[in-house]
Amino acid sequence: MSEASIAVDLPASVTLAGGEGGLPLLRVDTPVATGEVYLHGAHVSAWTPAGHDPVIWMSRASMFAPGQPIRGGVPICFPWFGGGREPGMAPAHGFARLADWTLVGAEEVDGVVTLALRLTDADVAGLPGVQAWPHAFEATCTVTFGPELGLELSVRNTGAEECSFEEALHTYLHVRDVTAVTVEGLDGARYLDKAPGAGTDLVAQSGPVTFSGETDRVYRSTGTATVVEPGVRTITVAKEGSANTVVWNPWTAKAVAMPDYDDAEWPTMVCVETANALDDAVSLVPGESHTMRARISAAIQA
């Protein structure tokens, strides 16, 4: 790990450790919550508020290696989402989740820990396998571990020309059985269905989202979404600065096709992602900034 990876002192509740694959990991442990974030990708890999089972899901088959994305947790998709809006954009979901971020802020107040990590265009210059993105930028990811998990991605255009980008906080949430889960709060929202065999027209959601096969939907929604698992708990994802909510579960065939995803894991997770993607990409003039926030909370059902 380079000295530049940690630019601030750590509070006593935060320790720097060697994570999976030897990647540098910040581990948070307070009476309020525990959590983890890798410097690789500024990737949150755990959050467990006091009195709960883990809320954030991680794949047992995830690769932890330089140049590889981490499967599960909260990958940061930037500056494009999926395959991007133009042909040939690589890798999928952009370069932010493959780069090493620098910790620039760390504090604890009453058991709540806030960590800030920064990435600039200079940090990704020459990153292997990454298509060049011809814009100067500064991105800051701020993570707050407490009774709620706070996620914030702020991007500033530090270049001389206008730039446009997509972004997502690709949050994997832990459930016991996705077939029993519903996602509420998206009724009436129109979505693009990206699952195999779906059309290209926007579809209106009717009632809560349920899961009976591969689900990959980009909703046009600025509101709150809630994952409801009867008799277990609810997980609420509130957000700001986001025009899209993405709901995803790979189901059986896609799970088998992904080398960093255990074939039998798909029933135990659902992604509810905070995003600005496709037609809702963000445009910034020089010097302008945009911030997208997600706030995740969990409540045990009686």
Buried (B, 14 or more C-beta within 10 A) or exposed (E): EEEEBBBEEBBEBBEBEEBBBEBBBBBBBBEBBBBBBBBBBBBBBBBBBEEBEBBBBBBEBBBBEEEBBBBBBBBBBBBBBBEBBEEEBEBEBBBBBBBBBBBBEBBBEEBBBBBBBBBBBEBBEEBEEBBEBEBBBBBBBBBBBBBBBBBBBBBBBBBEEEBEBBBBBBBBBBBEEBEBBBBBBBEEBBBBBBBEEBEEEEBEBEEBBEBEEBBBBBBBBBEBBBBBBEEBBBBBBBBEBBBBBBBBBBBEEBBBEBEBBBEEBBBBBBBBBBBBBBEBBBEBEEEEBBEBBBBBBBEEEE
